[in-house]
């Protein structure tokens, strides 16, 4: 598998539409399309995660015949949903307690996160596994599907057992949507790897200058008078979720065991979940460390660590409850409250981790090469809070922190007459970062984002208690901002400088994506500049014609320009992966080039060089021999000390193959 390309299927992108894209994707160098769920979903579904008939391929997408026709042209990795199905009359199994996880005492059911019309299924039952996977396994056996992407395995009672069962059923390639905390290792499951959030956050953090942390922290405190750490903000948000949104899940736990501090322990768990197995007695050291880090009362600690037997159902359900509490508390609340540097507020990331040393990235890549050399690598997904290009722009602010502070304070003064008791300082700061990251942006898109960001923060409005008057005042401020000439006169020149630096950072991250250990996963449309915000903004229709025409020009010999540099790099790098598969399946060897340059060899035959910062006088130790520049076609000897600036010109990154 050379590279995957993630496509969001729906009314505007059916199997037949994807077939029409295959020639373009093939020319780009993509070997497999990576499709969102394609089983029969609820009528009008825009995403496919609300499956109502797992035995049938979606009629709206074209049905099984069209899916099989697509598989004749390109490999397919399919997103599957084992944890839940859509509720309601369209689902003929609803609400069968043999299929759905229903509380026998109250009639409540275990939801997917806080979504009432998606209910969890009892995947631990053999008959439910067969029901949900029968069609998918048939397509795997028939060679229609090359692999599966498993959605939300943390919601399952027994993730490891489920994944073992998939392997036993003949699915050799499985990638799990497992969110790992920085430093947390994926368990030894029978999978090819994760879907790449840990790589995404490492690549982004590499380009965040740690020298800017003190200044940006001081600016955040100056604006908001809130000096709390991110951990404190996150704990408060998780506790709110445990005691409000997920109060019925917590009550279910209390009905199973009268134990103290259940909500507080759910909120304090430092990872999404533990993987204790009450049925086998298995408790790994990582589980004990996570439980101890949450500092539960001794009575609860003993139960969670299986030191106190007889509470198997409680432990299982506790582990199924902690992921939604964490996700909704951190990703969908704290990430909208703690706005010190928004590029760090990403799924699977920790905003407290300000920057990443080159050596740490090398260590992460070496670990990926050792344990999961075929794991997916991503820079953007359908669930990321911002596209990679937006994140790169915002991250570059860390390298110009003092200047950024001056601009922000100036803008607050210029725009003071526009504020109508809203937004507050933290919300206004989020707006400025968003504008820098996504400029230019339409009023409609900006207002849609503002509404979602305000409601997710749950401070001055929320999804449950919507304060429309407050929301409208903030939207009016944002809309006026993008037409306010005194502001734009100062903002636009600065934003253009940030864009240039952000594009350099983004290109470096794309090089890492295409050459690090693993399989690149490119999100739809992101081979050109993609300035997308959180969904639904990142699911807007893609201008395929523009991408096809751009690739046609490059293939015809046109030199890449600012608009097509990323596309050009992807095209050339994927061609290299096709020529040198053994190199990319081979060793990962860091090349010393100083603290501001990430350089490494793959299989001794490919050299990748990604400048990060302060690299103008840096040198790298040449690997010896003659090498061809993959981006220019020129050949040169790389002996002794070689100037980094020479091997990355004229495109800003270096990619060479041994002659």
N, C-alpha and C positions, 0 to 999 in steps of 0.2 A: 504494500500500500504506500503510494508515493505522497499523496496529499488529498485531503478531503475539502469539500466546499459545502458549507452549511446553508440549506435553503429552508425558508419558512413557507410551508405549503398552506394553501387556503384558496378562497374563491378566485383570487387573482393570480394564483400559481398552482396549476394542476399538474398531474403526471405528464399530460401531453405538452404543457408549457415547458416543463423541464426537459423533455425530449428535444424541444426546439433549441435548448441552450447547450446541448451536449457537444456540438461541434466547437463552440466557443470555449467551453470548459476543457475540452480535450486539447485544443491548441494552447490554452493557458498552461497546461501541464497537470491538470487535476485528474486523479485516477478514480476517485469515488465521490459521489454526492452523499451528503450527510443530511438526511431528511427529518423534519419534525414529524410527530406521530401521524400515522396514516390509516389506523383502524377507524371503524365507523364511529364518528363523534356525534354529539348532540346537534340538532338542526341549527344552522346558523353559526356554528362554532368557527372562530377565527384562528384557532391555534391547535386544535386536535387533542388537547390533553384531557378533555371531558368525554372520554370514550363511553359509549353506551352499548356497543356490540363488538366485543373483541374477536368474534368469529368471522368478521367480514371486513374487507378493505373498503375504505370510504367511497361511497357512490359519488359524492360531490367532487372528489379528486380524480375520478375516472374509473374507479373500480380495479379489481385484481388484474383484469386483462391488460389495462394500461400500465399498471405497475410492472407486470412481467415484460411488457414491451420495452419499458425503460431499462430494465435490467439487462436486456440484450445489447444495450449500447454503452453502459457505464456501470461500474460497481456501485452498490447501494449499502450504506449504513443507515439503519432505521432507529429512530427514537421510540422506545417502548415505555409503557406506563404500568408498572406492576403494583403500585401502592394503592391506586384508587380508580374509581370510575365515576362518570356522571350519574346523578340521581334523576328520578322522574319517570314518567310513563314510557318514554322511549327506551328505557332500559328494562328489558323483560325480567331481569333478575332482581330488580329493586322492589322492596328492601329485604330480600331473603336473608335471614340471619345466618344461613349456612354459607352465604357468599360475602355479605357485608359485615363489618365489625360493629355490631350493635350492642349497646349496654342493655342487658336483660332486665335490669331494675328500673331504668328510666325511659328506655326507648330512644335516648340520644344515641348518635353514631359518631365514630371517630372520623373527623373531617380531614380533608387535605388542607393543612394549615388552618386558615380561618374562613375557608370558602364553603358555605353551607350546601351548595349544590354539587360538591365533589366529595364522595364518601369513600373511606378506606375499605379495602377488601381483605379477606382472611387468606393472604397469600401462603401462609404456612400450611394450609390444607392442600392435600394432593389434588383433589378435584377442582379447587379454585385455580391452582397453578395450571392444570390442563385446560380449563375453560379460557383463561386469559391468554395462554401462550400457544394453544393448539394451532391456530392459523400462522402465527409468526414462525413457529418451529417447522411447519410444513414449508414455508417459503425459504427458510434456511437450508433445509434438506434438499430442496429443489435448486439451490444455487441462485435464487432470486436475491437473497440478502447475504451480503458478505460479512456482516457483523451487526451488533446491537449496541445502542447507547441506552443505558438504563437510567430512567428518571427517578430521582429521589429514593435511592435504596435505603437511606436512613429511616424512612417511615416504616420499614418492614420489621416484623417481629424478629426475624432471623436473617439479616442480610447475607452473612457468609453462607448459610445453608441454601438460600435462594440462588446465589451465584454458583455454588457447587452444582446445584440441580440443572442450571442452564448449561454448564460445561458437560455434564453427564448426558444431557439431551442432544449434544452435538454442536453447540454454539461455541466455537473456538475463540472468536474475537468479540470481547465485551468490554465496553468502556463505561465506567460508572460516574454519574453526576454526584460525586462525593466532594463536599466542601471541606477542605483541610485548613485548619488554623496554621499560620506560619510556624514552621518547626514541627508540625504534626506529621507523622508518617502514615501512608496508606497501609492498612493491614494486609497480611499475606493472603489476599483473596485470589481466586482463579480468574483474573481479569488481565486485559492488556494494559490497563492503567485508568486514569481519570480522564475527564474531558478538558483539563488544562487550566483550571483557575489558578493553581499555585504557580505555574509558569507565567501566566499573565501578570500576576502581582509582582513576581520577581523581576520581570522585564521592565515593568513600569517603575518600580522602586529604584532600579539601577540608574535611571535617568533623573532621579530626584536628588538634587544637590544637598547633602546633609549640612552644608555650611549655612543653609537658609533656615534651618529649624528654629533657632532661637528667635530670629526676627519675626518669623511668621507666627510663632506661638505668642510672642509679645503683642503682635498686631491683633490677633484673635481676642486675647484677653482685654486689650485696650478698647476694642469695639464692643464687646459683649459683657465685660466685667465678670466673665465666667472662667475661672482658672482651673476648673476640674479637668482631670485627665480623661482620655477617651474611655479608659476602663470604667471610671466612675459613671460617665454618661451612659455607657452601654449597659452596666448593671442596673441602673435605674430604669432604663427603657425595657430591659428584659423582665424586670420585676413587675412593671406596669402591665406588660403583655400576659404574664403568668396569672395575674390577679384580675384581669379584665377580659381580654379577648379569649384567653384560654382557661377561664375560670371553670368552665364545665369539664374540661379535661382534668384539671386539678381536683375537682370534686370527685370525679371518677376514681382517681388515684386514692383519695381519702376514703372512699367507700371500700377500697380493697385493704387498706391498712391505716390505722390511726397513728400516723407518724408526724413528728414535728417538722416545721420549716420546709415543707415540700416545695412551695413556690419559690422561696428564697434560694433553695439549692438548685432548682431548675435554672434560675436566673444567674447563678454564680458559676455554673459549669463552664470551664474554659474552652471546651470543644463542643461540637454539635451534639455528639452523643458518645456514650461508651458502648462496648460490645460484649458485655457480660452475658454468659449463657447459663441461665438457671437449670436448663434441662441436662447440661453436661457438667456443670460446675466450673466451667472455664472462666478464669478471670486473669487477664494479662496485666503485666506491670503498668502498661500505659493506662489501663482502666483504673487501677488503684491510684495512680498519680492524678488523674483527672478528678476522681471522686474526692480525694484529699484536698485538692486545690480549691474545690467548692466549699470546703470547711462546713460540712453538714453536722448537725448534732450527732453524737456518737451512735445513738439508736438508729438513725437513718443511715449513717455511714455503714454500719454493720449489715444492714439489709441490702444496700446497693452493691456492696462488695461480696455478697453471699456468705458473709461470716455468720449471719443469722438466717438459718434455713426456713423454708416454709412460705416464702413470699415471692414465688416465681412470677406470678401474673403481675404483681405490682412492679417488680423490677423491669419486666418486659415493657410494660406500658409507660413506665417512667422514661425508658430509653426511646420510646416512640414519640414521647411528648417533648423532650428537650430540643430536638431539631427545629420544630416550628416556633418554639419560644425564642430560640436563638436567632433564627432567620428573621422573624418579624420584629424582634427587639433590636437586633443589630443592623441588619441590612435595610430594613424598612422603617426604622425609627431613628436609631442613633446616627446612622449615616446621613440623615437629614438635619440633625441637631448640631453635630460637631463638625464644623465647616472650616477647620484650620487650613487644609489643603485638600480640595475635593478629589484630586486624582488618586489619593490614597484610600478613598471611601469606595472600595470596590468589593464585589462578592469574593469571599475567601481572603480578603485583605485585612490588615490591621492598621488603621490610621495612626497608631502610635509608633509604627515602624517607619521612620523617616529616612528613606534612602537605603541602598544596599551596596555593599562593596563588591568590586569585581570578583574578588576571591570567593565571596559567598555565592555569587551566581555560578561560578565554576563548580563549587561544591554541590549545588543543587543539580546542575546538569550532569555531573559525574554520578550522582545518586540515581537520577533518572536513567542514565545509560546502564547502570548496574541492575536496577530492579525492574524498570518498566520502559525498555527501549522502544516500545511501540505504543506508548501512551499518547493521547492526543495533546497537542499544544495549541493554545488559543491566545488571541489578543482581544477579541471581542466575541460575545455570544448574544443570543436573544435575551439573556437575563442580566447582562452587564449594565451598570448604572450610566455609563458613558462609553462611546466608541473609543477605540485605541487612539484615534487622531485627536479627539477632544481631550482625552486623558493626557496625551503627550504635551499638548499646549499648556494645560493647567500645571502639569508637573514641572514645566520649564520655569515657572514663576519662582521656584525655590532658588534658582540660580541668579535671580535679579530681585531678591527679597526687599532690599532697601528702596529701590526704585518703585517697586510694586506698592509698598506702603505709602509712598508719597502720592502716587496716583489715586489710590483708594481714598485717602483722606481728602484729596482735592475733589474727587468725584462726589463724595458725601456732602461737601460744602456746596458744590455747584448744583447738586440735585435736591438740596434741602427744601426748596420751595415746592417740589413735586410731591413730597410726602404728605399724605393725609392720615396722620397717626399710624401709618403703615407704609412699608414694611418696618419691622424692627431691625436693629443693626445686624444681627446674625443673618436674617433673611436677605437684607440688602447686600451683604458680603457674598452670600451664595449667588445672588444675581450677577454681581460683577465677575465672579469666577466663571459662571456659566456663559456669560457673554464673551469673555475672552476665549473660552474654549470652543464655542460653537459659532462664532461670528463669521459671516453674516447669518442672521436667523430671522425668520418671518414672525410677525406678531402672533399669528395663530399658533405656531409651534411653541413660541416662548410662553404664551398664556397657558397652553396645555401643560407645559412642564411646571410652571409656577403652581398651578392648581394641585398637581400631583405631589410636588415637593412639600407644599404647605400641609397637605393632608397626611402625608407620610410622617412628617415631623411630629404631628399630634400635639402641637403647642398652642397655636392660636385658632386652629380649626382641625378637623380630622374627618376621616371617612364616615365615622359613626355619628359625630356631632358636627355637622358642617355649618360653619359660620360664613354664609355666602357674602355678607356685607364686607367682612374682613378680606375674604379672597378677592372680591372685586376691586377693593382699594389697592391691593398689592398688584393685581393684574394691570390696573390703570397706571400705576407707577412704572411697571415694566414696559408697557406699551408706549408710554410717553418717552421713556428713556431712549428707546431706539430711534426716536425722531427729534430728540432734544439737541439742537445744534451746539450750545455751549459745552455740553457733555461730549458729543461726538467729535468735536474739534480736538479734544485732548485724547479721547479714547481710541479713535480709529488708527492714528499713527502708531500708538503703542501696541494695539492689538495686532497690527500687521507685523511688527517686530517679533511679537510672541509667536505668531503663526509660523514665521520662518524658522525660528528656533525649534518650535514644536514639530515641524515637518522633519527637521534633522533628527530629532529624537525618535519620531515615529518610524522613520526609515531604518534606523538602527535596530529598533525592536522587531521590525519585519525581517531583517537579516537574521536575528536571533531565532525567530519563529521558524524560518526556513532551513536552518542549519543545525539547530540544537538537537540532542537526542530525543526522538519522538516523531510523530506524524503531524505535520501542520494541518490545522483546521482553519480555513479562511471563511469568515462570516460574509454572507451575501452582500455584494456590492462594494466591499471594503478594499478591493484592489485599486480603486481610485479614492480620492479624498472623501472621507465619510465623516461628517460632523453630526453624529447622532447622539441623542440623549436617551434616557431610560424609556422602556417600552410604554406606550405604543410607538414612540418616535422612531425607534430603531427597526420597526417593522414596516416602514413606509415602502411603497413600490420602488423597485430598483430600475434605473434607466439602463436597460440591457443594451440598447442600441449604441449608447455612448461608449460603453465598455467594449463592445465588439468592434466598433469603428476605431477606437484608440489602439486596440491590440493589432488590428489590421494595418494601421499606419506604422507601428513599431516593427511588425513582421516584414513590412515593405522597405525597411531601412531608415525610417524617420528617426532622428535622435530623440531621446526622451527629454521632456521639459518638466517644469515644476508640476504640472497636472498629471503627468504620466510616469514619474520616477518610480513610484511604488509598484505600479503595474509592470513596468520594465524589469524591476528587480525580481518580482515574483515569477515572471515568465522565464527569465534567464536562470534563476536559481532552481526552478522546478525542472527545467531541461537538464541542468547539471545533476539533479537527483536521479533523473532517468538514465543518464549516462554512467553515473558512478554509484549504483545502489550499494555496492559493497562498502564504499567509503562511509556512507551514512548509516550503515548497519555496523560499522566498525568502531574503533576506539574514539574516545573524546580526550584530547590532550591540550590543556591550557598552554598558551604561548605567552611568555612574559613580555609585557609591553608597558608597564607602569600602571599606576592606580587609576588612570583616566581612560584606559583602552581595554576593551574586552576582545581578546583574540584567542583562537583555538584551532587545532587541526582535527579533522574527522578522517579516521582511517589512514592517516598519513598522506592522504591524497588531496584533501580539500582544506584550504585556509580561509577562515572567516575573520574579518577585522571590523569591529564596531567601535568607533570612537565615542566616548561618553562625554568627557569634559577635560579641558586643559591638556589637549593632546598635540598641540601645534609643534612642540619640540620633542615629542615622544618617539622612541625607537622600539622596534621589536627584534627579537632574535630570529633571524631568517632560518627556515628549516633546511636550507641547502637545496641545490638543484635548480632546474628551470621550471617556471610556472607561467600559466596563461591566465590573464585577467578575464574572468567570465563576463564582465560587463563591457569591456572594450575590445577584447580579442587580442590585446598586445601580450607579448611574451617577454619575460625578464628573469634574470637570476635573482634569487633571494638568499644571499650569502651574508654571513656576519650580521652587524647591526644595520637595520633598514629603517629609514624614516617612515613613520606611520602616515604622515601627510602624503607621501608618494604613493603608497599602496591603496589609499582610499580616494584618490582623485580620478575622475572629476565628479563622481557621484556622491561622495561623502561616506561611502562604506566600501569595504574591500572584500571581494570574493574571488579566490584563485584556485585553479586546479593544476596539479602536477603534470608536467608534460612527460 
